[in-house]
Amino acid sequence: MSVLSSIRQRIAKPVKRFTRKARLARSLSPFLPVVTCVDVGASYYPHVKWALFLQSPQTRWLAVEPNEANIGYVEAWPYPSQVSKCTTGLSSKGGRQTLYVTNVDSGSSLLEPVIPASMARRMRNLDYFFPLRKQDIDTLTLADVLAGSPADAPVFVKLDTQGTELSILSGARALLESHRIVGIELEATLQAQPVMQGAGKFWEACQYLENLGFELLHVKPIYGPSRFGINPPRGLTFLNECDSVFAVRQDVAAGLSVECRIGLLAFYLSYQLFEEALCVLQEDAPVKAFLAARGCSVEPLAALIRGMA
């Protein structure tokens, strides 16, 4: 490393502390209530988009990943949140299941990958999936995983399980109906004929969650890779999947605990939904009182968020 590079790194580290995101974490995270964050499909690194929860000592963070080698980072956890891990896969009903282990293990799923005719010419890197091997594994339900967490704490769930996301949520209907789960990020296929056989489609997830009092807050479409190996392609390729974010509707949240509404405030901020967050912070008197009682400077926090909007 050159002397100039070394100097730049030493300068960059303290500067990073003064970014708006860092200031936001210092202004809100220490004052959050107890929440539970479940990161399902937690390979390689935690879900850093939820930095406000990671930086809170009141957060119970659960990393769920059946490939234990991929969550070694839990052993050197650098965040104030309290982390634990679950190395058992999730399914809708639990019990013994067949895991289809792909050539690149991050593509492994309880669903078998089969290339339909409609996708054949689009699929370039088949060695991502194949050769394939089957492995019998034990699975739990989402309710099983949450059994030991605080019963009155709001729950946020991130799901990235290669097609079984909606199935896992379908098996947790009681948690969704009772609005114990208040925020969800999930990956969903946009393919007409999904490669992962039986994968839950995005429109199905919307329909299911909206019927349970949730609303769609954000969607990020993800296009497939170029079949000609151009990276990035100059035009659009086929729609492959999307990351989508849902939360309980605000009229539903109004009837929940103040802890749930403060959790939603941090959830909105995680996705840069600054106006949604400001509405909560400025118009919800119990939220303001709760945060102020914990030592949060509410008006400077609101001004910081307003400046980020």
N, C-alpha and C positions, 0 to 999 in steps of 0.2 A: 504494500500500500504506500502510495506517495505521501509526502509530508502535506501537500495540499489537500488530498483526500481525507487524511486524518483530521486536519483542521476543520474541514467541512462537516465531518461526522460529529465532531465535538460541538460545533455550533448548532447543528440540526437538532440534536437531542433536547437541549433546553428550549429551543424555539418551539418544538412540537408541543410542549406543555402549554403554550399560550394560544394554540389554535382554538377556534370557536367550539369545535367538538370536544376538545379536552376541557375547556371551561364549562361546557354544558354538563359533562360528567361530574366535575367537581361541585357544580352548583346543585345537582339533583340526586345523583346516585347515593350519597351517604344518607339521604333522608327518605329513601323509598321504603315501603313496608315489606314484610316477608312475601316473596313470590317464589313460585316454582317454575323453572325453565327446563323443558325436556327437549334435548337435541337428539332426534332420532335419525341415525345415519351420520354419526359424528366422526367419520374418518378424518385423520390427519391434523385437524385443527378445530377449535371451537367456533361456533357461529358468531363471528366478530361483529356482524351487523347489530347484535344485541349488546353492544358495548356498555350501554347504561346499566343493564342488568349484571353483566360480568363485573362491573366496578362497584357493585353494591354488596356490602357484607351481609345484607339480609336475604340475598338471593340463594336459593337452593338449586344448584345446577346439576342436572343429571345427563350424562353423556351415554347414549345408547348405541352400541356398535358390537355386532357379534364377532367381528374380527378384532380380537383384543390387541393384536400387534399394531393396529392402526390408531389406537387411542393412548399410546404411551405418553403423550403430552400431558395427560391428566396427572401423572406422577410428579411433574414439575410445574404445578399450576401457579401462574404468576398473578392471578387476579384476587381481589378481596372476597369474591363470592365463594360459597361453600360447595365444593364439587364432589360428586360420587359417580361411579360408572356402573353400567349394566352391560354385560357381554352376552346377553341372550337376545335373539331377534324378536321382533314384534309381529303379530298377526291379528286378524280380526277375532279369532276364537281361542288362540293359544294352542298349546299341545304340540305334538310331533308334526313337523312339516319337512318338505323337501326343499333344500336350498340349491338353486342352480348357480354354481360357482363359475363365473366367466373367466376367460383367459386373463383379463385385467380385473382384479378382484373387486374394484370399486363398482363394477357393473353387476355384481351378483344380486340375485333376487329370488323371492319365493315364486316368481312367475318365470316361465320358460321363454327365452328369446327364440322367436321363429320369424324368419324374414318373409313377409307376405309379398305377393307379386307386385302390389302397388308400391312397395319400397325397394324392390330388388335393385334397380339401377341407381338408386340414391345412396345405397349403403356402400361406403368405400372401404372402411377399415373393419372388415369382418373379423380380423384377429383380435379386436377388442372383446368380442363375445366368444369366439371359438378358438381352440377346442373348449368344450363345455364338460363339466363333470357334476354329478349329483351328490349331495351330501344330506343325510338326515340330521335335523337339528331340533332341539326343543325351542318353543317360542312362548312368549307371554303376551297378554293383552296390555293395552295402554293403561287400563284400570289397575292391572296387577302392578305395573311399574310405579303407579302413583299411590299405592296402598299405604306406604310409609311416610308420605309427605304431609305437611300440615293441612288439615281438612278445610280450613277457612281461608287458605292462601290462594289468590288467583293463579291460574296455570297458563303458561304460554308454551306452545308446542311447535317445533320445526320438524318437518318430515321430508326426508330425501331417501326413499327406499326403492327406487327403480320400479315404480308402477303400483306398489301396494299401499300408497299413502291414503287413498280414499277408503280402501278396505280396512285399514287400521282405525280410521276415524269412525267407520260404520260400526265397528265393534266397541266403540266408546260412546255410544249414543247417550247413555245415561249421564255421562260427564258433560256432554254438550247441551243436553236438555236442561240440566240444572245450572248451566252457565258457570260451572267450576272452571272449565276451560274458557278463556275470554279472548285469546288471540292465537292465530295459527298462521304459519307460513308453510306452504307445501308446493312440491313440484308436481306437475300434472302433464300428461301427454296431450299434444295437439294433433297427433297423427290420426287420420281417418281409420286406419287399420294398424293399431299399435304393434310394434315389434315385440314388446313384452306382452305376452298373451293374457288378456283379461285385465289390462291396466285400466285404472280409473281415469276417465277423461276430464278435462278441465270443466266442461259444461255440466257434467254430472256432479262435480264437487261444488260448483256454484249452486245448483239446484238443491242439493242435500243440505248445505250449510245455511242457505237463505231460509229454508223451511224451519230451521232451528233458531232463527233470530240473529244470524250473522249477516254482515255485509262485506262485499268485496271492496278493499281499500286500494289495492295496487296490483298490477300485473306486469311482468317483464317477459315478453316473448323471446324465445331462444331459437335461433335458426340452426338448421343442420349444417355440417361441414361441407365444403365444396368437394364434389366428386372428382374434380380435376386437381385437387391438392393446392388450390390457391388460398393462401391464408394471410390476411382476411380476403374473402371474395370481393370483387368490385361491385357486384350487385347482390340481390337477395337470393338465398337458397330456399329450401322448403321449411315450413314451420315444423319444428320438432317437438318442443315442449315449452312450458313457461313456469316461472316462479310466481306464485300468487299469495296475496296476503289478505286474511279475513280477520275481522274482529266483531264482537257483539255490537249490534246497532246501538246508537246512543240512547234511544228511548228505552232499550232493554237495560243498558248500563246504568241508567238513572235509578233503577230499582235495585241495583246491587250495592255491595258495601263500598265505602269510601276507598278501601284498600284496592278494590277492583278498578275503580276509576283512576286512581293514581297509577296503577300498573298500566292501564290503557294510555295514560298520558305519556309514560316512558316508551310504550310500544309505538305510539304515533311518531314520536321523535326519532325512533330507530329507523323509520322509513321516510324521514324528512317531511312528514305531514305536519308542518309547523302551524298552519291555521287551525287544524283540528286540535292540536295540543293547546294553542292559545285559548280556544273556546273553553276547554276544560279548566285551564288555569285561571281565567278571568271571570268565568260565570258560575263556577261550582264552589260555593262558599265553604262547604265541608272539606273539599280538597285543599283549599287555601289554608284553612284553619289547621288541618292535619299537618301539612308541611311546615307551617310557621311554628307550630308547637314543637316540632322536632329540630328547629333551629335553621330551617331553610329561609333564605332571603327571597321571598316570593316575587316582589316587584322587580328587583334586578334580574331574576331568572326570566320573568316575562319579557323584560326589555332585551335580554340576550336572544331569546327565541324570536322575538319580533325582528331583530336585526338579521337573523338567519333566514327569515321568510322571503 
